[in-house]
Amino acid sequence: MPFSLDTLHDDVLVYLFGFLAVPDILGMRQTCRRLRMISLMRTVWLTECNTVKSQGFPFPEKALAAMDMPELERRARRAYQLGNKWSSLDHMAPRATCVFEANPGNPIMNLRFLPRSDGKWIVTVSQGIWSVLAFWHMNADEPGSIIKVAEWTRKGTFFHAFVVNQDPDSEATVAVSVSLSQQRTDHQIDILQLRHNVYNGLSSLRLVTSIETSHLPVTLRGGILAMSDRADETRILNWRDGSESVLHDKEEADLTSWQYNRCLQVVFAHESILVIRARSVNMFPEPVLLKAEGIRVYDPVATYSFGWIDAVAVNVVHTPPGYRDQTDISTGSPLRPLSILLREDGDDPWAPDACSVSLFELLPNPTYVSIHSEQGRISPGQSPYIFPPVHKHRVRSIRGYLRCNSLFLGKFGTALWIQPREPGHLGLTALELHSQDAQVAGPAAANESLMTTVFPGPLLSADRVHMILNKKLWTNELRYWASMDYDEENGVIALGNNHGDVTVLEL
């Protein structure tokens, strides 16, 4: 008797669909009406989402229970597509899904995707006579269509830095450092909220609060703002109630007055705060925020220096499937290494053109006792991570002039950066007057390139480290990129150039 799927009960078919990959489910959908109905069931795509997540493919952190069937299918298909592309970089060929003029003729100094927006919301900061902050939305139903939904500026003011809130549920959307005078001596940080009117569909910006300070915003997470100066002080502020603490870095004895040890990143790690500057790395205990006269000043519990670096990205890379995390001995909570991706810098213009992008790890301290336990309160001052950081991998790059020196390291181990064009030009007229590198006669240099690689993690097992090779994803035909952001979960990249254009790439 010939076997037929038509003879099987629906429950059996649903069970069998759980063993199929995404392309197979889509293929079965094309065979008959009954299998099409099975392929449209929520439980089928719920199982498939759990499968791609267990395989370590890039997937949003949103709870599956909050997704309906169309979203589950879309997420599973996109994760499967990204996972297979990252598993073999030879198949990685991004395409420009949208190119728009954010501020014609003026450089896009900074841009960011809003978190949990599926890569459809972009914030840009452009610099003309004065600075302009703008919010853009890409229409998912009309590919390539983008509209400006809100704009904020102050006549005659300049924005020195801005950060997007890592918590999308917070009432604060962005924090912007503003100069209020032409001399740029009066500074404040404005915290803004992007509001959506459910009745007319329009969006607007509301000023939540202003903070008078010369410090620059570095990290915004919910109601906590980390801001820093260009020397050795970082302040952790609860902008809602005004309570704060001060983190004071260990001084670098060999710094001269013209060398700014600027803050590159502030990371809220496990029961600690990691402050990375151009010359120093300092780990602080989790501070207690107090008001007014009770503000506490914290010294680092561990320090290190990589030498001069010009860019850094820190993340907690997910562990490979089947790998068990180390746990805190006092609380039982999981502890994962902090991965630090950095690009070296230097002040020697005659240094070789070759440089590298290097990956380090701060490993969890197995003897660390939680500060929230009784023993930890009695003997504080221990670092949750082992110093110095351990060097793991190095990818070769080249030195050169960059307007955008950003690095990105995702939770799934994917990394992106911009590689400068090589120094060397035909004739004096081709020299870059603002370059910090010595330029020599030679053939015309190539344009900037967007580079990528995959480090060991969910997408690359430790026994395949020989496959860590950088790949050129895109070439800039307009000479200079000025800003970049990367949404790993959705596989989208935004690049702003010095002519006011923004290009959105889909992997």
C-alpha positions in Angstrom: 0.0 0.0 0.0 1.6 3.3 -1.0 2.3 5.8 1.7 0.5 9.2 1.6 0.8 12.3 3.8 -3.0 12.7 3.4 -3.6 9.7 5.5 -1.8 11.2 8.6 -3.6 13.1 11.3 -3.0 16.9 11.5 -1.2 16.5 14.9 1.2 14.0 13.3 1.9 16.4 10.4 2.6 19.2 12.8 5.0 16.9 14.6 6.8 16.0 11.4 7.0 19.7 10.3 9.1 20.2 13.5 12.0 18.3 11.8 12.0 20.4 8.7 14.2 23.4 8.0 12.7 26.7 6.9 13.1 26.1 3.1 11.5 22.7 3.5 8.5 24.1 5.3 8.1 26.7 2.5 8.4 24.0 -0.1 5.7 21.8 1.6 3.4 24.9 1.6 3.4 24.8 -2.2 2.2 21.2 -2.5 -1.5 21.2 -1.5 -4.1 23.2 0.5 -3.9 20.9 3.5 -0.1 21.2 3.9 -0.4 24.9 3.3 -2.8 25.2 6.2 -0.4 23.2 8.4 2.5 25.5 7.4 0.4 28.5 8.5 -0.1 27.2 12.0 1.5 29.2 14.8 2.8 26.1 16.6 4.9 25.1 13.4 6.7 28.5 13.4 7.0 28.5 17.2 8.9 25.3 16.9 11.0 26.6 14.0 12.0 29.7 16.0 13.2 27.6 18.9 15.2 25.5 16.4 17.0 28.4 14.8 17.7 29.9 18.2 19.2 26.6 19.4 21.4 26.6 16.3 22.8 30.0 17.4 21.4 32.0 14.5 20.9 35.8 15.1 17.5 36.2 16.7 15.8 39.1 18.6 15.5 38.8 22.4 11.7 39.5 22.2 9.7 36.8 23.9 8.2 34.2 21.5 4.9 34.2 23.4 4.4 37.9 22.4 4.7 37.1 18.7 1.8 36.1 16.4 2.2 33.6 13.5 3.2 36.1 10.8 5.9 37.5 13.0 7.2 34.1 14.1 7.5 33.1 10.5 9.2 36.3 9.5 11.7 36.0 12.4 12.4 32.3 11.7 13.0 33.0 7.9 15.2 36.0 8.6 17.3 34.2 11.3 17.7 31.1 9.0 18.9 33.4 6.2 21.3 35.3 8.3 22.7 32.2 10.0 23.6 30.6 6.7 25.1 33.7 5.3 27.3 34.3 8.4 28.3 30.6 8.4 29.9 31.1 5.0 31.0 34.7 4.3 31.5 33.9 0.6 27.7 34.0 0.3 27.5 37.4 2.0 26.4 40.0 -0.5 24.6 42.9 1.0 22.2 45.1 -1.0 21.3 48.7 -0.6 17.6 48.7 0.4 17.4 52.5 0.9 19.4 55.6 0.1 18.1 59.0 1.3 19.2 62.5 1.7 19.1 63.3 5.5 20.7 66.8 5.2 22.1 67.5 1.7 25.6 68.9 1.6 26.2 68.5 5.4 27.9 65.5 7.0 26.0 62.9 9.0 28.1 63.0 12.1 26.2 60.3 14.0 23.4 57.8 13.4 21.8 55.0 15.4 19.0 52.5 15.0 16.4 52.6 17.7 16.5 49.4 19.7 13.7 46.8 19.1 12.6 48.6 16.0 13.4 45.9 13.5 16.0 48.2 11.9 13.1 50.5 10.7 13.8 53.5 12.8 17.0 55.6 12.4 18.2 58.7 14.3 20.6 61.0 12.6 22.7 64.0 13.7 23.8 66.2 10.9 26.1 69.2 11.2 25.6 72.4 9.1 25.5 75.9 10.4 24.1 74.3 13.5 23.2 70.7 14.4 20.0 68.9 13.5 18.6 65.7 15.2 16.1 63.8 13.0 14.1 60.6 13.3 13.4 58.5 10.2 11.1 55.6 9.6 11.3 53.0 6.8 8.0 51.7 5.6 8.1 47.9 5.7 5.2 47.7 3.1 7.1 50.0 0.6 10.8 48.9 0.3 13.0 51.9 -0.1 10.5 54.3 1.2 11.5 56.4 4.2 10.0 59.5 5.8 11.2 62.0 8.4 8.8 61.8 11.3 10.4 64.2 13.8 13.2 66.8 13.9 14.8 68.8 16.8 17.3 71.6 16.7 18.2 74.8 18.4 19.3 77.8 16.4 23.1 78.4 16.8 23.7 75.3 18.9 26.1 72.3 18.3 25.6 68.7 19.4 28.8 67.2 20.7 27.5 63.7 21.4 24.3 61.8 21.6 23.3 58.3 22.8 20.1 56.2 22.3 18.4 54.6 25.3 19.2 50.9 25.4 15.8 50.3 27.1 13.1 50.9 24.4 10.4 50.9 27.1 11.9 54.0 28.8 10.2 57.4 28.5 13.6 58.8 27.5 14.6 58.0 23.9 17.9 59.9 23.4 20.3 62.1 25.3 22.1 64.9 23.5 25.0 67.1 24.6 24.3 70.7 23.5 26.5 73.8 23.3 24.4 76.8 24.0 26.8 79.6 23.0 29.0 80.3 20.0 32.1 80.0 22.3 30.8 76.4 23.1 31.5 77.0 26.8 28.0 76.5 28.0 27.0 72.9 27.9 24.0 70.8 28.9 22.5 67.4 28.2 19.0 67.3 26.9 17.0 64.1 27.3 14.2 63.8 24.7 11.3 61.4 24.2 9.9 60.4 20.8 6.1 60.2 21.2 3.7 58.6 18.8 0.1 59.9 18.5 -2.2 56.8 18.2 -5.0 58.9 16.9 -3.4 60.7 13.9 -0.3 58.6 13.5 2.1 61.6 13.9 5.3 61.6 15.9 6.9 64.4 17.9 9.7 65.1 20.3 9.3 66.2 23.9 12.0 67.6 26.2 12.0 65.4 29.3 14.7 67.2 31.3 17.9 69.1 30.9 21.1 68.5 32.9 23.7 71.3 33.2 27.1 69.6 32.8 30.2 69.8 30.7 30.4 66.0 30.7 29.4 64.1 27.5 26.7 61.3 27.5 28.2 57.9 26.8 25.6 55.3 27.8 21.9 55.6 28.5 20.0 52.6 30.0 16.5 53.3 31.2 16.8 55.9 33.9 20.5 55.7 34.3 22.9 58.0 32.3 26.7 57.5 32.2 28.5 60.7 31.2 32.2 61.4 31.2 34.8 64.1 30.7 38.0 63.8 28.6 40.3 63.1 31.4 39.5 60.7 34.3 36.0 61.2 35.6 32.7 59.4 34.9 29.5 60.2 36.5 26.6 57.7 36.9 23.3 59.7 37.2 19.7 58.7 37.8 18.2 61.5 35.7 14.8 60.9 37.2 15.6 61.6 40.9 19.1 63.3 40.6 21.0 60.7 42.6 24.5 59.9 41.3 28.0 58.6 41.9 31.4 59.5 40.6 33.9 57.0 39.1 37.5 58.2 39.2 39.9 56.5 36.9 43.5 55.7 37.8 45.7 58.5 36.5 48.0 57.9 33.5 51.4 59.3 34.4 52.7 59.6 30.8 49.8 61.6 29.4 50.6 65.1 28.2 48.4 68.1 28.3 47.3 67.8 24.6 46.4 64.2 24.8 42.8 63.6 25.7 42.1 60.3 27.4 38.6 60.5 26.0 35.9 58.0 27.1 35.1 55.5 24.3 32.5 53.3 26.1 30.9 52.7 29.4 29.5 49.2 30.0 27.1 48.1 32.7 28.6 44.6 33.4 27.8 42.0 36.0 27.7 43.9 39.4 30.3 46.3 37.9 30.9 49.2 35.5 33.6 49.0 32.8 35.0 52.4 31.6 37.1 52.2 28.5 39.1 55.3 27.5 41.6 55.9 24.7 44.4 55.0 26.9 43.0 53.1 29.9 40.5 50.4 31.0 39.0 50.7 34.5 36.6 48.3 36.3 34.5 49.8 39.1 32.2 48.1 41.6 28.5 48.6 41.1 28.0 52.0 42.6 25.3 53.2 45.1 23.6 56.3 43.8 23.0 59.0 46.4 21.9 62.7 46.4 23.7 65.9 47.1 26.3 65.8 49.9 26.2 62.0 50.2 27.6 61.3 46.7 30.3 58.7 46.8 33.5 58.6 44.7 34.7 55.2 43.6 38.2 54.1 42.7 38.7 51.2 40.2 39.1 47.6 41.5 41.1 46.7 38.4 42.9 48.6 35.7 44.7 47.9 32.4 46.0 49.7 29.3 46.0 48.5 25.7 48.1 51.6 24.7 46.3 54.1 22.5 43.2 52.8 20.8 40.8 54.8 18.6 37.8 52.6 18.7 36.3 49.8 20.8 33.2 47.7 21.0 32.2 45.6 24.1 29.6 42.9 24.2 28.7 39.6 25.9 28.9 37.2 23.0 26.4 34.3 23.3 27.9 30.9 24.0 27.9 28.2 21.3 25.0 25.7 21.4 25.4 23.1 24.1 28.0 25.2 26.1 27.3 25.7 29.8 27.9 29.2 31.3 30.0 29.7 34.4 27.8 30.8 37.4 28.2 33.1 40.3 29.1 30.9 43.3 27.0 33.1 45.7 23.9 33.7 43.6 23.9 31.0 40.9 23.4 33.5 38.1 25.2 32.9 34.8 28.5 34.7 34.2 29.8 35.2 30.6 33.1 36.7 29.4 33.1 40.3 28.2 34.4 40.4 24.6 36.4 43.6 23.7 37.0 44.4 20.1 39.4 47.3 19.5 41.5 48.9 16.9 45.0 50.2 17.8 46.0 53.8 17.5 49.2 55.7 17.8 50.8 59.1 17.5 53.7 58.1 15.3 53.0 59.3 11.7 55.9 57.1 10.4 54.5 53.8 11.8 53.9 51.0 9.3 50.6 51.1 7.4 49.6 47.7 8.7 47.6 47.6 11.9 45.1 45.2 13.4 41.6 44.8 14.8 42.0 42.6 17.9 39.6 40.7 20.1 40.2 40.3 23.9 38.2 38.7 26.6 37.6 39.6 30.3 37.0 36.2 31.8 34.6 35.8 34.8 36.3 35.5 38.2 35.4 32.1 39.6 36.2 33.2 43.1 34.1 36.4 42.9 31.5 36.8 45.7 28.4 38.8 44.9 28.3 42.2 46.6 24.6 41.5 47.4 25.5 38.5 49.5 26.4 38.7 53.2 30.0 37.7 52.6 30.4 40.2 49.7 29.1 43.1 51.8 31.7 42.3 54.4 34.7 42.2 52.0 33.9 44.4 48.9 36.5 45.5 46.4 36.8 42.3 44.4 36.5 42.4 40.5 33.9 40.1 38.9 36.3 39.7 36.0 39.9 38.6 35.8 42.5 41.2 34.7 44.3 41.6 32.4 42.1 40.8 29.4 43.1 37.8 27.4 44.0 38.2 23.8 42.0 35.9 21.6 42.2 36.8 17.9 43.7 39.4 15.6 42.5 40.4 12.1 44.8 42.5 9.9 43.8 45.9 8.7 45.5 49.0 7.4 46.2 52.5 8.9 44.7 55.5 7.3 42.5 58.5 7.7 38.9 57.8 8.9 36.0 60.1 9.7 34.1 57.2 11.1 36.2 55.0 13.3 33.3 53.0 14.8 33.6 49.3 15.5 30.7 46.9 16.1 30.7 43.5 17.8 27.4 41.7 18.0 26.1 39.2 20.6 26.4 36.5 18.0 30.1 37.2 17.3 29.7 39.2 14.1 31.9 42.3 13.7 32.0 45.2 11.3 34.3 48.2 10.8 35.4 50.6 8.1 38.8 50.1 6.6 40.4 53.3 5.3 41.8 53.7 1.9 45.6 53.2 1.7 47.8 56.3 1.8 49.4 57.2 -1.5 48.1 59.6 -4.2 48.9 60.8 -7.7 50.2 64.4 -7.4 49.8 67.0 -4.7 46.3 67.9 -5.6 45.1 64.5 -4.4 46.5 64.9 -0.9 44.0 64.9 1.9 44.8 68.1 3.7 43.1 67.0 7.0 44.7 63.6 7.2 46.8 62.7 10.2 48.9 60.2 8.2 52.0 60.9 6.1 51.1 60.7 2.5 53.4 59.6 -0.3 53.4 59.6 -4.1 52.0 56.5 -5.7 49.0 55.1 -7.5 45.6 56.4 -6.7 44.2 54.8 -3.5 41.1 52.7 -3.3 38.0 54.0 -1.6 37.0 53.1 2.0 35.6 49.6 2.5 33.1 48.1 4.9 34.8 45.0 6.4 33.3 42.2 8.4 34.3 38.9 10.1 32.8 36.3 12.5 34.5 35.5 15.8 34.1 32.2 17.7 30.6 32.0 19.3 27.2 30.7 18.2 28.0 31.0 14.5 31.6 29.8 14.5 32.9 27.0 16.7 36.3 27.1 18.4 37.7 24.4 16.2 37.1 26.7 13.1 39.2 29.6 14.3 41.4 29.3 11.1 38.3 30.6 9.2 38.4 34.0 10.9 39.1 36.1 7.8 38.0 39.6 7.1 35.7 40.1 4.1 35.0 43.3 2.2 31.2 43.8 2.2 30.8 47.2 0.5 32.9 49.9 -1.1 32.2 53.6 -0.6 32.0 55.4 -3.9 31.6 58.8 -2.3 35.0 58.8 -0.6 34.1 59.2 3.1 31.7 57.7 5.6 31.1 59.8 8.6 29.0 57.5 10.8 27.7 53.9 11.0 25.4 51.7 13.0 24.7 48.0 12.8 21.6 45.9 13.9 22.9 42.4 14.1 19.6 40.7 14.9 17.9 42.1 11.8 21.0 42.1 9.6 20.9 45.8 8.6 23.6 48.4 8.4 23.2 52.2 8.2 26.1 54.4 6.8 26.1 58.2 6.7 28.5 60.1 4.5 30.0 63.6 4.5 27.6 64.7 1.8 24.5 64.2 3.9 23.3 60.9 2.5 22.4 57.7 4.4 22.7 54.3 2.9 20.9 51.3 4.5 22.3 47.9 3.6 20.5 44.6 4.2 22.7 41.5 4.6 
